[in-house]
């Protein structure tokens, strides 16, 4: 891009500011996208905002309220196309027009059928200069969950694996606490915080009795906890059951469950969703579609090996996050993934490295699906 497309020298810097603000809403504003907005007049930031918990008010409304009269003649930097439809709040495109903003720089269009170019068109029709595509790549990564729900009908899935150097998640006897160090475990809590839901399989729920909450980070909200258990045979006296009324717990199960167990979980405050069974397991694709229908945009899957393998095998994992420790457990240790039936490298799903860094005494590496 250059001057011909309307891009100015400071646009990238101000959009980076808006993107940083938008990330504050990740995991907190579903089903809405986590948007950031910065309003600049005469080179000075006069308003800024991000989508608030629960999805409203929107980023533009927060920034305009802060800017007040200074918004007239200013440039607004928005990480996603301003909405053009009436929902629980008025359209942000109309709010920008009414505020007298002279120019709007947008990172990414909104594929939602209620928007999809209508917000940009409305602003242009009002005489506002609209510039598109500044910071688009970063915005696309930030909005991956929202975009996936809108275009694919399912949330983005991040699969986390914490393993030994040789890819084992436990000893042969099942001992797994702790393969990685405290810094890595704290980083996992930070990742949970940036997702709408944390998901595990029934085997993990039975073996580990996890709470699946964000702890020791001053969190004011908790992600939805999702457990896939075909027969709903997870402990009724465990930590998930004990906290189901305080932190949302969604149980995805098959069509044949003990009615008494179903009633017991309902009494404890858990929500239940029936999922089709395929090959003796819950089908992961419709399971994710159910989560998408409920508004979930970002899922952080923490295992176990069977669930992780089924998600990867079905092409449903968008990002891998690995924490690798400097110890080896050998072939008798439990593998991080169950069998996937791959007998040729050409059939193995490929992911591209996004980042790798030390976290305490362990290594964190993040990969994004190719293609």
Backbone torsions as a table, in degrees:
resi	resn	phi	psi	omega
1	UNK	NA	153.5	177.8
2	UNK	-149.4	-165.2	-178.0
3	UNK	-59.9	-31.7	-177.0
4	UNK	-61.0	-33.3	-179.7
5	UNK	-87.5	2.5	177.3
6	UNK	92.3	2.9	-179.1
7	UNK	-80.7	135.3	-179.2
8	UNK	-109.8	160.1	-175.0
9	UNK	-54.5	-35.3	-175.6
10	UNK	-90.2	-1.1	-174.5
11	UNK	-62.4	-43.3	-177.8
12	UNK	-62.8	-39.5	-179.1
13	UNK	-65.9	-45.4	-179.4
14	UNK	-69.6	-33.9	177.6
15	UNK	-68.4	-36.5	176.2
16	UNK	-60.4	-38.3	175.8
17	UNK	-61.1	-46.9	-179.8
18	UNK	-63.4	-39.7	178.4
19	UNK	-63.3	-41.6	177.6
20	UNK	-61.3	-39.8	177.3
21	UNK	-65.9	-42.7	-178.5
22	UNK	-59.2	-36.0	-178.5
23	UNK	-64.3	-19.1	177.8
24	UNK	-64.8	-21.9	-178.7
25	UNK	-90.6	-6.8	-177.5
26	UNK	-59.1	130.1	-180.0
27	UNK	83.8	-3.9	-173.4
28	UNK	-120.6	-14.7	-170.6
29	UNK	-121.9	13.1	177.8
30	UNK	-60.2	146.6	9.2
31	UNK	-83.3	1.0	-179.5
32	UNK	-79.6	157.8	175.9
33	UNK	-74.3	153.4	178.0
34	UNK	-88.1	97.4	-173.0
35	UNK	-106.9	147.3	173.3
36	UNK	-119.3	149.6	-179.3
37	UNK	-142.8	133.2	175.8
38	UNK	-128.1	131.9	178.9
39	UNK	-111.7	125.0	-174.3
40	UNK	-123.6	130.5	176.4
41	UNK	-131.5	125.1	-179.3
42	UNK	54.5	39.4	176.6
43	UNK	79.8	1.7	-177.8
44	UNK	-113.4	133.3	176.1
45	UNK	-72.0	118.3	-178.8
46	UNK	-108.5	-11.0	178.5
47	UNK	-162.4	145.1	176.5
48	UNK	-152.7	152.5	-178.9
49	UNK	-167.2	167.0	175.1
50	UNK	-144.0	158.9	-178.3
51	UNK	-58.4	128.7	-173.7
52	UNK	-85.0	163.2	-179.0
53	UNK	-51.7	136.0	-176.8
54	UNK	85.7	-4.9	174.7
55	UNK	97.0	0.9	178.6
56	UNK	-155.8	151.0	-1.7
57	UNK	-68.5	159.2	179.9
58	UNK	-72.2	163.3	-176.7
59	UNK	-57.8	-42.9	-177.8
60	UNK	-63.3	-40.3	-179.7
61	UNK	-64.0	-40.4	179.3
62	UNK	-64.8	-45.6	-178.1
63	UNK	-66.7	-40.9	179.1
64	UNK	-65.6	-38.5	178.4
65	UNK	-63.8	-37.2	179.0
66	UNK	-71.6	-37.8	-177.6
67	UNK	-73.3	-36.0	-177.8
68	UNK	59.8	-135.5	-177.4
69	UNK	-65.9	-20.0	-179.3
70	UNK	-69.1	-11.0	178.7
71	UNK	-71.2	-23.4	-178.1
72	UNK	-65.1	124.5	-180.0
73	UNK	81.3	3.0	-176.2
74	UNK	-89.3	174.3	173.3
75	UNK	-108.1	131.3	176.9
76	UNK	-106.2	130.2	176.4
77	UNK	-105.9	120.1	-175.1
78	UNK	-129.0	133.4	-173.7
79	UNK	-78.8	-15.5	176.8
80	UNK	-142.6	146.0	-178.6
81	UNK	-47.0	127.8	178.2
82	UNK	-59.4	140.7	-176.3
83	UNK	-67.5	154.1	-176.9
84	UNK	-123.8	7.9	-175.9
85	UNK	-117.1	155.3	176.6
86	UNK	-86.9	116.9	174.0
87	UNK	-118.9	-125.8	174.9
88	UNK	-82.1	-9.4	174.9
89	UNK	-133.5	155.5	178.0
90	UNK	-65.9	161.4	-179.5
91	UNK	-61.6	135.6	179.2
92	UNK	-69.9	-29.7	176.8
93	UNK	-60.5	-42.3	178.7
94	UNK	-66.4	-37.3	-179.7
95	UNK	-64.7	-39.3	178.4
96	UNK	-66.9	-39.0	176.9
97	UNK	-64.1	-47.5	-177.9
98	UNK	-63.6	-30.1	-179.6
99	UNK	-77.1	-9.4	178.7
100	UNK	80.5	21.2	177.2
101	UNK	-61.6	135.6	-176.4
102	UNK	-89.8	-25.5	-172.6
103	UNK	-149.1	138.6	178.3
104	UNK	-128.9	125.3	177.1
105	UNK	-107.2	122.1	-174.2
106	UNK	-117.7	132.8	-180.0
107	UNK	-76.1	-42.4	-168.9
108	UNK	-147.5	141.6	174.1
109	UNK	-74.3	157.4	-179.9
110	UNK	-102.2	115.9	-177.7
111	UNK	-77.4	-4.2	176.5
112	UNK	-54.9	131.6	-175.0
113	UNK	-60.9	-19.5	178.6
114	UNK	-81.0	-10.8	-178.9
115	UNK	-120.0	-87.4	171.3
116	UNK	41.3	54.9	178.4
117	UNK	98.0	-17.6	-177.4
118	UNK	-67.7	-35.4	178.4
119	UNK	-65.7	-43.1	178.0
120	UNK	-64.0	-43.3	-178.9
121	UNK	-63.8	-39.7	-178.7
122	UNK	-64.2	-40.4	179.8
123	UNK	-70.0	-41.2	178.2
124	UNK	-63.2	-40.2	-179.9
125	UNK	-63.2	-25.8	179.5
126	UNK	-87.3	2.1	177.9
127	UNK	92.7	7.2	177.9
128	UNK	-80.2	136.5	172.8
129	UNK	-75.6	125.6	-178.5
130	UNK	-117.8	126.9	178.1
131	UNK	-117.3	130.5	-177.1
132	UNK	-112.2	154.8	167.5
133	UNK	91.9	-0.4	178.2
134	UNK	-74.6	120.7	-178.5
135	UNK	74.2	23.5	-173.7
136	UNK	-62.2	-41.9	-176.8
137	UNK	-63.3	-45.9	178.7
138	UNK	-65.5	-39.9	179.9
139	UNK	-65.1	-38.0	179.1
140	UNK	-63.8	-37.9	177.0
141	UNK	-67.3	-43.0	-179.8
142	UNK	-65.4	-35.7	-175.7
143	UNK	-95.1	14.0	-174.9
144	UNK	-55.4	-39.4	-179.7
145	UNK	-67.1	-48.5	178.7
146	UNK	-61.6	-44.7	-179.3
147	UNK	-63.3	-38.7	179.3
148	UNK	-65.2	-43.3	-179.7
149	UNK	-64.1	-39.4	-177.6
150	UNK	-73.4	-42.5	-173.1
151	UNK	-93.6	-26.8	-177.5
152	UNK	-113.3	-12.2	-179.1
153	UNK	78.4	12.6	178.9
154	UNK	-142.5	157.6	177.6
155	UNK	-74.8	161.8	169.1
156	UNK	-67.1	143.5	-179.4
157	UNK	-119.9	125.4	171.4
158	UNK	-108.7	122.3	178.0
159	UNK	-102.1	122.8	179.7
160	UNK	-103.8	133.5	175.9
161	UNK	-129.7	124.4	174.1
162	UNK	-111.2	117.1	-170.4
163	UNK	-145.0	169.0	173.3
164	UNK	-72.7	174.0	179.2
165	UNK	-57.4	-31.9	-178.7
166	UNK	-98.7	23.6	169.9
167	UNK	76.1	28.1	179.0
168	UNK	-106.6	143.5	-178.2
169	UNK	-106.2	-4.7	178.9
170	UNK	-166.9	162.1	173.2
171	UNK	-73.5	174.3	179.1
172	UNK	-59.9	-29.9	-179.7
173	UNK	-82.7	-7.0	178.7
174	UNK	100.8	0.7	179.7
175	UNK	-70.2	126.4	-177.0
176	UNK	-137.1	-7.2	-176.3
177	UNK	-105.8	108.7	1.8
178	UNK	-128.2	131.4	176.6
179	UNK	-74.1	-44.4	178.6
180	UNK	-98.3	165.2	-175.0
181	UNK	-87.1	176.7	-176.6
182	UNK	-62.6	-33.1	179.5
183	UNK	-65.7	-40.3	178.3
184	UNK	-65.8	-40.7	-179.7
185	UNK	-65.8	-36.6	176.5
186	UNK	-66.2	-38.5	177.5
187	UNK	-62.3	-35.7	177.6
188	UNK	-63.5	-39.8	177.9
189	UNK	-63.6	-37.8	176.1
190	UNK	-63.3	-37.8	177.6
191	UNK	-68.8	-39.9	175.7
192	UNK	-56.2	-41.2	-175.8
193	UNK	-63.0	-26.5	-176.8
194	UNK	-94.0	7.7	177.5
195	UNK	-119.8	154.6	-179.7
196	UNK	-75.1	-31.9	-175.3
197	UNK	-142.7	148.4	172.6
198	UNK	-112.9	130.7	-171.8
199	UNK	-126.6	138.2	173.3
200	UNK	-139.1	165.8	173.8
201	UNK	-87.7	167.4	-178.9
202	UNK	-62.4	-34.0	179.2
203	UNK	-61.6	-42.0	177.5
204	UNK	-65.9	-40.5	179.3
205	UNK	-62.6	-36.8	-179.8
206	UNK	-75.5	-42.0	-173.4
207	UNK	-76.6	-38.7	-171.0
208	UNK	-104.6	-14.9	-174.2
209	UNK	46.4	56.5	-175.5
210	UNK	-77.9	154.4	173.0
211	UNK	-89.7	-31.2	179.0
212	UNK	60.9	27.6	178.2
213	UNK	-105.0	164.8	174.2
214	UNK	-89.1	124.3	-176.0
215	UNK	-127.8	152.6	173.5
216	UNK	61.2	30.0	178.5
217	UNK	-130.4	9.8	-179.4
218	UNK	66.9	26.6	-176.0
219	UNK	-67.4	136.3	176.7
220	UNK	-97.6	-3.8	177.7
221	UNK	-142.4	164.6	177.8
222	UNK	-127.8	143.2	174.8
223	UNK	-69.4	156.9	173.1
224	UNK	-66.0	137.3	177.6
225	UNK	-98.8	125.5	-175.9
226	UNK	-119.4	129.9	176.8
227	UNK	-125.3	127.4	174.6
228	UNK	-96.3	112.7	-178.3
229	UNK	-140.8	108.0	-174.4
230	UNK	-53.9	-46.5	-175.4
231	UNK	-101.0	5.0	-179.8
232	UNK	60.5	29.3	-175.4
233	UNK	-95.6	58.2	175.2
234	UNK	-110.8	153.3	-169.7
235	UNK	-59.5	129.9	176.2
236	UNK	-83.2	-7.5	178.9
237	UNK	-112.7	17.2	-178.6
238	UNK	-92.4	-175.1	-176.2
239	UNK	-69.7	-31.8	178.2
240	UNK	-64.1	-46.9	-179.8
241	UNK	-64.7	-38.6	-176.1
242	UNK	-67.7	-22.6	-175.4
243	UNK	-114.9	11.5	-173.5
244	UNK	-63.2	-25.4	178.4
245	UNK	-85.2	-20.9	-179.4
246	UNK	-90.9	-37.6	-178.9
247	UNK	-126.1	127.3	-175.8
248	UNK	-52.8	133.9	178.0
249	UNK	-129.9	119.4	179.3
250	UNK	-112.8	126.9	-179.1
251	UNK	-110.6	121.4	178.6
252	UNK	-104.6	123.8	-171.5
253	UNK	-141.6	172.4	178.2
254	UNK	-84.1	-172.4	-174.9
255	UNK	-85.8	-7.8	-178.4
256	UNK	-118.1	91.1	177.7
257	UNK	-126.5	154.1	178.0
258	UNK	-65.1	119.2	-179.8
259	UNK	-55.5	-34.1	-179.9
260	UNK	-65.4	-39.1	178.4
261	UNK	-68.7	-39.4	178.4
262	UNK	-60.4	-43.5	179.0
263	UNK	-65.1	-41.1	-178.9
264	UNK	-63.0	-40.9	178.9
265	UNK	-68.4	-38.9	177.5
266	UNK	-62.0	-39.6	179.5
267	UNK	-65.7	-27.1	178.9
268	UNK	-84.7	-6.4	175.1
269	UNK	101.7	7.1	-179.8
270	UNK	-82.5	146.5	173.1
271	UNK	-94.1	143.4	-176.9
272	UNK	-122.4	143.1	178.3
273	UNK	-137.1	129.9	179.8
274	UNK	-84.8	134.4	-176.9
275	UNK	-124.2	140.0	176.5
276	UNK	-61.4	150.8	178.7
277	UNK	-105.7	136.3	178.3
278	UNK	-138.4	126.3	179.9
279	UNK	62.2	31.4	178.9
280	UNK	81.4	3.5	-179.6
281	UNK	-130.4	159.9	172.6
282	UNK	-62.8	134.6	-179.3
283	UNK	-75.0	117.5	-174.0
284	UNK	-67.9	-29.6	-177.8
285	UNK	-63.9	-54.5	176.7
286	UNK	-65.1	-27.5	176.3
287	UNK	-61.5	-45.0	178.8
288	UNK	-68.9	-34.5	177.3
289	UNK	-62.5	-37.9	176.9
290	UNK	-62.4	-43.3	178.4
291	UNK	-63.1	-39.8	177.4
292	UNK	-62.9	-39.8	178.7
293	UNK	-64.1	-28.1	178.7
294	UNK	-83.8	-1.8	176.5
295	UNK	100.8	-1.9	-179.4
296	UNK	-69.9	132.7	-179.7
297	UNK	-112.9	-24.9	-175.3
298	UNK	-136.7	121.6	-178.6
299	UNK	-117.5	132.1	177.3
300	UNK	-108.8	105.6	-176.6
301	UNK	-93.3	126.7	-178.6
302	UNK	-113.7	25.1	173.3
303	UNK	103.5	-173.2	7.9
304	UNK	-85.1	-159.9	-173.9
305	UNK	-62.5	-35.0	179.3
306	UNK	-68.1	-46.1	179.9
307	UNK	-65.2	-44.2	179.4
308	UNK	-59.8	-44.0	-179.7
309	UNK	-64.6	-39.9	-179.2
310	UNK	-68.1	-36.6	178.6
311	UNK	-67.9	-45.1	178.5
312	UNK	-64.9	-44.7	-178.9
313	UNK	-60.8	-30.3	180.0
314	UNK	-88.6	3.0	179.7
315	UNK	70.8	31.0	-173.8
316	UNK	-107.6	2.0	178.6
317	UNK	-97.0	123.4	-178.4
318	UNK	-94.1	-35.0	177.8
319	UNK	-137.3	144.6	171.3
320	UNK	-110.8	135.3	172.3
321	UNK	-124.6	117.9	-179.2
322	UNK	-113.4	141.1	170.9
323	UNK	-119.0	113.4	-175.1
324	UNK	-110.2	127.5	-178.3
325	UNK	-99.0	157.4	-178.8
326	UNK	-88.0	56.2	173.0
327	UNK	-144.8	157.3	179.8
328	UNK	-122.5	137.9	-177.5
329	UNK	-111.3	-10.0	175.9
330	UNK	80.9	173.6	-174.3
331	UNK	-63.1	-25.9	-179.5
332	UNK	-76.1	-12.7	176.3
333	UNK	-69.8	163.3	-178.2
334	UNK	-82.7	127.4	-177.3
335	UNK	-70.3	155.0	-179.1
336	UNK	-70.7	-24.7	178.2
337	UNK	-129.7	146.6	175.2
338	UNK	-75.5	174.5	-179.9
339	UNK	-58.7	138.9	-179.3
340	UNK	-119.0	-0.3	176.9
341	UNK	69.5	28.2	-179.1
342	UNK	-96.0	121.1	179.4
343	UNK	-116.6	4.8	177.3
344	UNK	-145.6	140.0	-178.8
345	UNK	-58.0	-32.4	-178.8
346	UNK	-62.4	-21.8	-179.1
347	UNK	-92.2	-1.1	-179.2
348	UNK	-85.7	129.8	177.6
349	UNK	-60.7	139.0	-177.9
350	UNK	-108.5	141.4	177.0
351	UNK	-127.7	146.7	178.9
352	UNK	-101.6	139.2	-177.8
353	UNK	-68.4	129.7	178.2
354	UNK	-101.9	-43.9	179.1
355	UNK	-159.2	156.7	173.7
356	UNK	-147.9	133.1	-178.4
357	UNK	-158.5	158.0	177.1
358	UNK	-76.5	137.7	174.0
359	UNK	-129.1	99.4	-172.4
360	UNK	62.9	-128.2	178.8
361	UNK	-92.8	7.7	-178.0
362	UNK	-114.8	173.1	176.7
363	UNK	-116.7	128.1	173.5
364	UNK	-100.9	131.3	176.7
365	UNK	-134.9	135.8	-176.5
366	UNK	-120.5	135.1	-175.9
367	UNK	-129.4	145.5	179.3
368	UNK	-119.1	139.0	-178.0
369	UNK	-58.7	136.3	178.4
370	UNK	-89.1	142.0	177.9
371	UNK	83.5	NA	NA
